[in-house]
Amino acid sequence: MARLSPPRQLIEEDNRQAFDCGRDSMNEWFRRHAWRNQQLGVSRSTVICDAQTGEIAGYVTLAMGHIEREYLPKASQRNRPENIPIFLLGQLAVDRRFQKTGVARSLLFYALKTSVRVAKEVGCVGVLTHPLDDEVRAFYRRFGFEDLPYDRRRSMMVRIKDLERNGFGED
Ligand SMILES: CC(C)(COP(=O)(O)OP(=O)(O)OC[C@H]1O[C@@H](n2cnc3c(N)ncnc32)[C@H](O)[C@@H]1OP(=O)(O)O)[C@@H](O)C(=O)NCCC(=O)NCCS
């Protein structure tokens, strides 16, 4: 099995063209937009690479965002502002050659730990994602993400409070 490097930020020299997770839309986004967005500061992509060849094994993308108060369960809507700040986990994908070896788990843990750390300084209630299909929903459910009941886009979210409770705030 390939030796992998620890998560680090995407750099311009990374070979994004060779990346293939099996989903054209995500390959396309990564090849065309990931670096541009990084430069513009609208999202940050973190990669894990093959330590020997430098090939990108997987990437995860985080940005700031918000959701409408009415997407939350009724009990959580009271006394909340109309726009609720969240971290948007926009993309998570692993190259086919590296799938099923724990790369997605490592990238997701990195993103969730980062979110908890930043949320200590900047107000934010959770990490939100827009799963592409039911298989991906099952993947996120394993990591504590829950459906937002009133969101027509069927987003899923895990609360910062719950991540802290599960040790994501510890070093
Ligand atoms: C979904 C994806 C990110 C998983 O990557 P991976 O590196 O193979 O996943 P890991 O090896 O880290 O698996 C972590 C855990 O999730 C589980 N898992 C992996 N893929 C899963 C799926 N499709 N559905 C449910 N669980 C899944 C694994 O069994 C593992 O659980 P375990 O540790 O308890 O055994 C990868 O298949 C991929 O990039 N797919 C194409 C892009 C995509 O659909 N991205 C989804 C985000 S929008």
The ligand as an SDF file (V2000), in Angstrom:
LIG
                    3D

 48 50  0  0  0  0  0  0  0  0999 V2000
  -17.0140    8.4520   -1.1890 C   0  0  0  0  0  0  0  0  0  0  0  0
  -15.4760    8.4860   -1.1580 C   0  0  0  0  0  0  0  0  0  0  0  0
  -15.0300    9.9150   -0.8370 C   0  0  0  0  0  0  0  0  0  0  0  0
  -14.9750    7.5010   -0.0830 C   0  0  0  0  0  0  0  0  0  0  0  0
  -13.5340    7.5260   -0.0930 O   0  0  0  0  0  0  0  0  0  0  0  0
  -12.6130    6.3610    0.5040 P   0  0  0  0  0  0  0  0  0  0  0  0
  -11.2410    6.9100    0.6520 O   0  0  0  0  0  0  0  0  0  0  0  0
  -12.7790    5.1380   -0.3350 O   0  0  0  0  0  0  0  0  0  0  0  0
  -13.2560    6.0960    1.9370 O   0  0  0  0  0  0  0  0  0  0  0  0
  -12.4660    5.5310    3.2150 P   0  0  0  0  0  0  0  0  0  0  0  0
  -11.6080    4.3750    2.7780 O   0  0  0  0  0  0  0  0  0  0  0  0
  -11.7990    6.6230    3.9470 O   0  0  0  0  0  0  0  0  0  0  0  0
  -13.6920    4.9740    4.0700 O   0  0  0  0  0  0  0  0  0  0  0  0
  -14.0690    5.5450    5.3260 C   0  0  0  0  0  0  0  0  0  0  0  0
  -15.2900    4.8200    5.8390 C   0  0  0  0  0  0  0  0  0  0  0  0
  -16.4260    5.1270    5.0150 O   0  0  0  0  0  0  0  0  0  0  0  0
  -16.9910    3.9240    4.4760 C   0  0  0  0  0  0  0  0  0  0  0  0
  -17.4150    4.2150    3.1060 N   0  0  0  0  0  0  0  0  0  0  0  0
  -16.6220    4.4550    2.0430 C   0  0  0  0  0  0  0  0  0  0  0  0
  -17.3800    4.7150    0.9530 N   0  0  0  0  0  0  0  0  0  0  0  0
  -18.6800    4.6240    1.3620 C   0  0  0  0  0  0  0  0  0  0  0  0
  -19.9310    4.7770    0.7130 C   0  0  0  0  0  0  0  0  0  0  0  0
  -20.0000    5.0720   -0.5810 N   0  0  0  0  0  0  0  0  0  0  0  0
  -21.0640    4.6200    1.4480 N   0  0  0  0  0  0  0  0  0  0  0  0
  -21.0120    4.3230    2.7680 C   0  0  0  0  0  0  0  0  0  0  0  0
  -19.8430    4.1740    3.4470 N   0  0  0  0  0  0  0  0  0  0  0  0
  -18.7090    4.3180    2.7460 C   0  0  0  0  0  0  0  0  0  0  0  0
  -15.8660    2.8890    4.5320 C   0  0  0  0  0  0  0  0  0  0  0  0
  -16.3730    1.5940    4.6070 O   0  0  0  0  0  0  0  0  0  0  0  0
  -15.1260    3.2970    5.7820 C   0  0  0  0  0  0  0  0  0  0  0  0
  -15.7950    2.8120    6.9330 O   0  0  0  0  0  0  0  0  0  0  0  0
  -14.9920    1.9590    8.0400 P   0  0  0  0  0  0  0  0  0  0  0  0
  -13.7350    2.7310    8.3570 O   0  0  0  0  0  0  0  0  0  0  0  0
  -15.9540    1.8780    9.1750 O   0  0  0  0  0  0  0  0  0  0  0  0
  -14.7230    0.6720    7.3550 O   0  0  0  0  0  0  0  0  0  0  0  0
  -14.8670    8.0230   -2.5250 C   0  0  0  0  0  0  0  0  0  0  0  0
  -15.4500    6.7870   -2.8890 O   0  0  0  0  0  0  0  0  0  0  0  0
  -15.0330    9.0070   -3.6660 C   0  0  0  0  0  0  0  0  0  0  0  0
  -14.2220    9.9050   -3.8470 O   0  0  0  0  0  0  0  0  0  0  0  0
  -16.0980    8.8570   -4.4840 N   0  0  0  0  0  0  0  0  0  0  0  0
  -16.3030    9.7320   -5.6340 C   0  0  0  0  0  0  0  0  0  0  0  0
  -16.5750   11.1590   -5.2250 C   0  0  0  0  0  0  0  0  0  0  0  0
  -17.7490   11.3080   -4.2690 C   0  0  0  0  0  0  0  0  0  0  0  0
  -18.8070   10.7100   -4.4860 O   0  0  0  0  0  0  0  0  0  0  0  0
  -17.5760   12.0950   -3.2090 N   0  0  0  0  0  0  0  0  0  0  0  0
  -18.5710   12.2450   -2.1640 C   0  0  0  0  0  0  0  0  0  0  0  0
  -18.5380   13.5740   -1.5320 C   0  0  0  0  0  0  0  0  0  0  0  0
  -19.6930   14.7120   -2.2990 S   0  0  0  0  0  0  0  0  0  0  0  0
  1  2  1  0
  2  3  1  0
  2  4  1  0
  2 36  1  0
  4  5  1  0
  5  6  1  0
  6  7  2  0
  6  8  1  0
  6  9  1  0
  9 10  1  0
 10 11  2  0
 10 12  1  0
 10 13  1  0
 13 14  1  0
 14 15  1  0
 15 16  1  0
 15 30  1  0
 16 17  1  0
 17 18  1  0
 17 28  1  0
 18 19  1  0
 18 27  1  0
 19 20  2  0
 20 21  1  0
 21 22  1  0
 21 27  2  0
 22 23  1  0
 22 24  2  0
 24 25  1  0
 25 26  2  0
 26 27  1  0
 28 29  1  0
 28 30  1  0
 30 31  1  0
 31 32  1  0
 32 33  2  0
 32 34  1  0
 32 35  1  0
 36 37  1  0
 36 38  1  0
 38 39  2  0
 38 40  1  0
 40 41  1  0
 41 42  1  0
 42 43  1  0
 43 44  2  0
 43 45  1  0
 45 46  1  0
 46 47  1  0
 47 48  1  0
M  END
$$$$
